[in-house]
Structure formats: structure tokens, C-alpha cells
């Protein structure tokens, strides 16, 4: 669910009730640094870091980012170093700590498992992110927006504090030549005392077809514990339609019968699966169970509950739209620099409005969705279709690839109240993603009582299980 929408607070609330709460693993390094710069007013981050197994690393991070009492108004956030193929140590340390803190807080005060969700497309932070989450005891790792072939082997290596590698995609690389990043936990050890082995979390890739599920069963280098089967009605990034891209009159991708998952073929694989994409009603939950699913993955109803990380003013405005029949989600084939269709909830003052998008000065300073490419001299460069057009073209990109692209990195962080203040006095604007369940939020709340909780969602979806 974007970045920090499913934060430790929401994850903990769901897990406490006996369901699997899942942390959004996107940009947790930047989330950590900005929360520290805002003063960590409740002290939770610093308390979590007291349990971090690398105290000197924690001290370096606090010295670099913690501001007692918080930043002065309109002061820009300090940026951290961007991730690189070579491995930027400061970026990796912030990544390890950010993932540790979020899982530690999500697990606090109960004995139920918690999970974390990563986007495969954001490849450079994967290994330090996994290690930090595993240090805090994450139980399940879910991965979407790509084909996560390398995750099982990485989980096995990191569980033993062994070096792990990950093949990253580099545009223009020679066929058959891997570009691999290497992450060795031993480089971060602070004493001669060996750390005990970590619990290896379960691994659940997100698939959009039974064909991909079969490929993963055959080719993954390590244990596979099931699948999340996500259809095009889900929020966030959607898999592109199979075959030539066709659009509706208003410009949304058209999905057809080829995009329907064959559940019978999936059942024959013998692994549990969870269905995702507009399963936020009790009727849809029961339909999924009747089809043989182990359960469902639900995002949008939780994204708009009070424990969500979405800034309260945006959350309440979106709930009001749903309750007054004005909810609209647009599947934008151009917004994401990844090239994947991206669900956008229409809301005034956000990048969903063309005039707000046009008035934003293009900048790429977080860099999670950058594309790696091979330069003429053989080195690896970085570019993003949402960066300034001239810079993208100068790096060998095509101008037409920049059209309609939005800076999801800054927008998703702005969604949760951590927007950057720019040098020209402007502020990064949000872009909120929700699934098609947005229109059905009224089953959890009303105009008289628009605020609802994670417990209300679970009670509505599973009435027999919650009493």
C-alpha cells in the first residue's frame, strides 16, 4: 500500500486481531530519516533502536538525522545517499535500520506474525531491507511488481548471516551477462560474537496469472510457500494486460479473458493461495474461500481506516468522496516510471489533477524507481522517466517515455505527511493509490460516523470469526 500507508501501527492493529498484518516495505529508509528529522516526538523510533543489534550503526543514524523537537517549519528534509549497484554503505545502514524499526514496532505487544511487502522493481534496496526486517523477526515476505526469482536464495543466505546476491536489470547490458549486487552482513558486524541464526520467513510472490505461478514453481531457487493472486482491480501497480495494449475511451488499459487467472490450474500446484483485488466485502471473501483460496489480501478498506498512515486530511476527504458517491479510481498506464499501470484515486490538490501535475517542477531526488542502464564506457548509469526531461534524454532515454510520468517516490511519501519542501518554496504533492473497492467504503462507516478502525474492517469481512 504505497509507502508507509500500511505502517507499523496499522500492521500491529491487524495482527493483534489474529490476521496477518503486512508492513509496506517501500522507502522505509527515507521514512525513518524523515520521522527522526520530525523529532520522533513519541520516542518510539529511538526505543526500537535500543533493541537494534548494531548500536554503533544506530548511533550514526541518530547523529545524522535526529532533530530534538523536530525541524523548523518549511525546512527541507535532509536527503540520504541514493542506493547504487556498488552498495552505498550509508544508504544500506539506513535501510537495515528502517526495516528493523518498522517490523519491531509492528510486532510489539502481541505474539502474532507480521509480514512485509516489497516491490520487485525497486531492486537495489532489497538485500539490506530483507536483512533488517529479518533481524526484527518478520514472518512473511510478499513481493509484487515483477518476477522475484532471486528472493528465496537471498532469504536462506541472510537467515544464516551469509552474503547474498541479487541480479538487477540493466538496460543495454549484454545478453546473458548478470549485473549482480552483493550484500554481506559480516561487513556490518560490530563485535566478534556471532549472531544467532535468524528465522527464515515464508515467501509469497504476487502473481497475476497461473502461468507465472507455474514458472515460479519450476524455476525458483528455494522454498515457495504459496501465492498472492492479484487482479487488475487491486490498488497500486497492476500487471499490464496480456497482448497488445488497448485503452478505453478515457485512456485506461482494457483487460480481457487472457488476464483471468485459471484457479483450477492454480489449485493443481498444491500450494495455498490468497486472492487480491476487490475482495473487501464479506461476499467476496466467502467467494474466494469457496474457490479454494486460503484467504484474501485486502488493502483499500484498511488504507482508509484511522490506523492508516495516509495523512488524516487526505483520508477523510477520500472517505467523504466514497460516502457521497464521488469515488473514482483511474488506472493510469503512464503515471508510473516502471511502465506498469498504476491505480490513482482522484482527489483535489493531488497529482491526480492535470493542472497540479503540470505545475510541479520535475525533480528526482529519492530515486527508488530509477532505471539502471549501461553507459557507452560500460559503467552503470541511472535515469528515471519522471526526472527532468532534458536530463533523461541526455542519458539516452526517449523523450516520449517522459510524457505523463509522475514522481511516485515523492508523491507516495507526501501521502503520509512527509512531503519535501523544495528550494523554490513549493511542496511535493501527493498521489494516492486505491483499488476499485474505494467505492464500497460505506460498508464500514457512514457520513455520521466517517472514522472507522481496522477492527471494524475485520468485523465486517469476517463476522463469524470476530463475534
URBEL-V418520 format. One line per field, one symbol per residue. phi: phi as a letter, one per 30 degrees, with the letter a starting at -180 (. if undefined). burial: 1 if it has 24 or more other C-alpha atoms within 12 Angstrom, else 0. Layout:
phi = ???
burial = ???
This chain:
phi = .ibidcdeddeddddecicddbddddidddedddddddjhdcidddddddcddbdddeddddddbdbeijddeidddddcdddbddjdeddddddeddddeddeddddiacddbcbcccddcdddedddeddddecjdcbccbbhkcddcdedddddddchcdbbbdcdbdiddeicdcccbbceddcdcadddddecddddbbdcbcadddedededcdckdbckbccccddddidcddediedbcdecjcdccbddcddddddddddicdbbcbjiccbddddddddddjddlbcbceeddcdddddeeeddeddddddddcicdbccdcdcedddjdebdbddaeicddceddddddddabbcidcdcdbddddjdccbbbdcdeedddddcjdceddddidcddedddddecibddcdddjdbdcdbccbcddedcdddcabddbddbcddddddddbddcci
burial = 11111111111111111011111111111111111111110000110110011100110011001110001000001111011110101111111111111111111100011111111111111111111111111111111111111111111111111111111111100000001011111001000000000101111111111101110110010011111111111111111110000000000111100011111001001011111111111101100100011111111111111111111001111111111000111111111111111111111111111001100111111111111111000001111111111001001110001111111111111111111110000011111111111111111110000111111111111100000
